[in-house]
Amino acid sequence: MNSWPPVPTEPPARHPDAPAPDTELPEHYAYCFGCGSEVEHGLHLRATAGDDLTVRSRFLVTETHQGAPGLAHGGLLACAFDEALGTAVGHLLRRPAVTGRLETDFVRPVPVGTVLHIDAHIDGVAGRKVYVSAEGRMNSVVGDIAVRARALFVLVELKHFIDHGRREDLRKVAEDPGLLGRSVDLNP
Ligand SMILES: CCCCCCCC(=O)SCCNC(=O)CCNC(=O)[C@H](O)C(C)(C)COP(=O)(O)OP(=O)(O)OC[C@H]1O[C@@H](n2cnc3c(N)ncnc32)[C@H](O)[C@@H]1OP(=O)(O)O
């Protein structure tokens, strides 16, 4: 395996206002496919702040997440890891960021009905680049590893979302700010 992080990094610092360990984290956007409560067949990931630079997420694989009969779709598993890794960056650093690169190793098939326990860890920061990794275990925090993932998130300004987001969705959020879970500082 290639070395990780792939470039020299600084040790990341947990933001002083990051949620305390064991805090249940709110969804970051009600219409997010990964965590949003308004997306009927979304992934509905739930996450808890861990110690230091970690976040622990749970994802129940349902029959709407199948790729082969009775088995989770790999792309949806990648989505769950994108969400879990992004949640760690958002809540622990409290800075807006987007996924620049995501790699996944699918180690075991994941049957419908499995709860994946995803432990994400911020590994290093280099300028705007944040390197994060995670392991997903089957049905328990000490279960067999089913998926491993590593990602680069890139810190962005809020302007990124305003410039690129669809107008009608931005308007909806402006009218009902409660749709955003406020994981990050909007005026850092
Ligand atoms: C709580 C929140 C949970 C959220 C979970 C879900 C997260 C998501 O799914 S986000 C949506 C998916 N991602 C996107 O839409 C991002 C689309 N891409 C972009 O907007 C841009 O390419 C973006 C912002 C990543 C980078 O663009 P830009 O701001 O111009 O910066 P740029 O200079 O190109 O890159 C910054 C650094 O990252 C590096 N980088 C960017 N992309 C990559 C990549 N794919 N691989 C390796 N390095 C990369 C660049 O080389 C550069 O490095 P350096 O600083 O050493 O020169």
The ligand as an SDF file (V2000), in Angstrom:
LIG
                    3D

 57 59  0  0  0  0  0  0  0  0999 V2000
  -20.3610   17.5370    7.3640 C   0  0  0  0  0  0  0  0  0  0  0  0
  -20.1920   17.4390    5.8560 C   0  0  0  0  0  0  0  0  0  0  0  0
  -20.2150   15.9860    5.2830 C   0  0  0  0  0  0  0  0  0  0  0  0
  -20.1070   16.0170    3.7730 C   0  0  0  0  0  0  0  0  0  0  0  0
  -19.8800   14.6480    3.1600 C   0  0  0  0  0  0  0  0  0  0  0  0
  -19.9990   14.6490    1.6550 C   0  0  0  0  0  0  0  0  0  0  0  0
  -18.8360   15.3960    1.0160 C   0  0  0  0  0  0  0  0  0  0  0  0
  -19.0330   15.5010   -0.4850 C   0  0  0  0  0  0  0  0  0  0  0  0
  -19.5400   14.6090   -1.1220 O   0  0  0  0  0  0  0  0  0  0  0  0
  -18.5030   16.9460   -1.2690 S   0  0  0  0  0  0  0  0  0  0  0  0
  -19.0960   16.7220   -2.9570 C   0  0  0  0  0  0  0  0  0  0  0  0
  -18.1250   16.0240   -3.8690 C   0  0  0  0  0  0  0  0  0  0  0  0
  -16.9590   16.8450   -4.1290 N   0  0  0  0  0  0  0  0  0  0  0  0
  -16.9960   17.9050   -4.9820 C   0  0  0  0  0  0  0  0  0  0  0  0
  -18.0270   18.2570   -5.5300 O   0  0  0  0  0  0  0  0  0  0  0  0
  -15.7110   18.6440   -5.1950 C   0  0  0  0  0  0  0  0  0  0  0  0
  -15.5460   19.0280   -6.6650 C   0  0  0  0  0  0  0  0  0  0  0  0
  -14.2090   19.5770   -6.8880 N   0  0  0  0  0  0  0  0  0  0  0  0
  -13.9440   20.8880   -6.6880 C   0  0  0  0  0  0  0  0  0  0  0  0
  -14.8390   21.6870   -6.4240 O   0  0  0  0  0  0  0  0  0  0  0  0
  -12.5040   21.3380   -6.8160 C   0  0  0  0  0  0  0  0  0  0  0  0
  -11.7900   20.4500   -7.6530 O   0  0  0  0  0  0  0  0  0  0  0  0
  -11.7810   21.3830   -5.4000 C   0  0  0  0  0  0  0  0  0  0  0  0
  -12.5180   22.4050   -4.4980 C   0  0  0  0  0  0  0  0  0  0  0  0
  -11.7560   20.0020   -4.7290 C   0  0  0  0  0  0  0  0  0  0  0  0
  -10.3440   21.8370   -5.5930 C   0  0  0  0  0  0  0  0  0  0  0  0
  -10.3300   22.9890   -6.4090 O   0  0  0  0  0  0  0  0  0  0  0  0
   -9.5800   24.3400   -5.9750 P   0  0  0  0  0  0  0  0  0  0  0  0
  -10.2800   24.9900   -4.8270 O   0  0  0  0  0  0  0  0  0  0  0  0
   -9.4220   25.1610   -7.2240 O   0  0  0  0  0  0  0  0  0  0  0  0
   -8.1830   23.9010   -5.4190 O   0  0  0  0  0  0  0  0  0  0  0  0
   -6.9320   23.2010   -6.1580 P   0  0  0  0  0  0  0  0  0  0  0  0
   -5.7980   24.1760   -6.1240 O   0  0  0  0  0  0  0  0  0  0  0  0
   -7.3070   22.5870   -7.4650 O   0  0  0  0  0  0  0  0  0  0  0  0
   -6.6750   22.0050   -5.1190 O   0  0  0  0  0  0  0  0  0  0  0  0
   -6.2190   22.2710   -3.7950 C   0  0  0  0  0  0  0  0  0  0  0  0
   -5.1420   21.2440   -3.4980 C   0  0  0  0  0  0  0  0  0  0  0  0
   -5.7840   19.9380   -3.4760 O   0  0  0  0  0  0  0  0  0  0  0  0
   -5.1460   19.0710   -4.4340 C   0  0  0  0  0  0  0  0  0  0  0  0
   -6.1790   18.2450   -5.0540 N   0  0  0  0  0  0  0  0  0  0  0  0
   -7.4110   18.6310   -5.4610 C   0  0  0  0  0  0  0  0  0  0  0  0
   -8.0680   17.5700   -5.9870 N   0  0  0  0  0  0  0  0  0  0  0  0
   -7.2290   16.5080   -5.8870 C   0  0  0  0  0  0  0  0  0  0  0  0
   -7.3300   15.1240   -6.2400 C   0  0  0  0  0  0  0  0  0  0  0  0
   -8.4380   14.6220   -6.8110 N   0  0  0  0  0  0  0  0  0  0  0  0
   -6.2790   14.3250   -5.9940 N   0  0  0  0  0  0  0  0  0  0  0  0
   -5.1650   14.8060   -5.4080 C   0  0  0  0  0  0  0  0  0  0  0  0
   -4.9930   16.1150   -5.0320 N   0  0  0  0  0  0  0  0  0  0  0  0
   -6.0230   16.9340   -5.3000 C   0  0  0  0  0  0  0  0  0  0  0  0
   -4.5090   20.0150   -5.4680 C   0  0  0  0  0  0  0  0  0  0  0  0
   -3.4370   19.3640   -6.1260 O   0  0  0  0  0  0  0  0  0  0  0  0
   -4.0440   21.1620   -4.5710 C   0  0  0  0  0  0  0  0  0  0  0  0
   -2.8580   20.7890   -3.9120 O   0  0  0  0  0  0  0  0  0  0  0  0
   -1.7040   21.9070   -3.5700 P   0  0  0  0  0  0  0  0  0  0  0  0
   -2.3400   22.8480   -2.5730 O   0  0  0  0  0  0  0  0  0  0  0  0
   -0.5940   21.0990   -3.0090 O   0  0  0  0  0  0  0  0  0  0  0  0
   -1.3840   22.5690   -4.8760 O   0  0  0  0  0  0  0  0  0  0  0  0
  1  2  1  0
  2  3  1  0
  3  4  1  0
  4  5  1  0
  5  6  1  0
  6  7  1  0
  7  8  1  0
  8  9  2  0
  8 10  1  0
 10 11  1  0
 11 12  1  0
 12 13  1  0
 13 14  1  0
 14 15  2  0
 14 16  1  0
 16 17  1  0
 17 18  1  0
 18 19  1  0
 19 20  2  0
 19 21  1  0
 21 22  1  0
 21 23  1  0
 23 24  1  0
 23 25  1  0
 23 26  1  0
 26 27  1  0
 27 28  1  0
 28 29  2  0
 28 30  1  0
 28 31  1  0
 31 32  1  0
 32 33  2  0
 32 34  1  0
 32 35  1  0
 35 36  1  0
 36 37  1  0
 37 38  1  0
 37 52  1  0
 38 39  1  0
 39 40  1  0
 39 50  1  0
 40 41  1  0
 40 49  1  0
 41 42  2  0
 42 43  1  0
 43 44  1  0
 43 49  2  0
 44 45  1  0
 44 46  2  0
 46 47  1  0
 47 48  2  0
 48 49  1  0
 50 51  1  0
 50 52  1  0
 52 53  1  0
 53 54  1  0
 54 55  2  0
 54 56  1  0
 54 57  1  0
M  END
$$$$
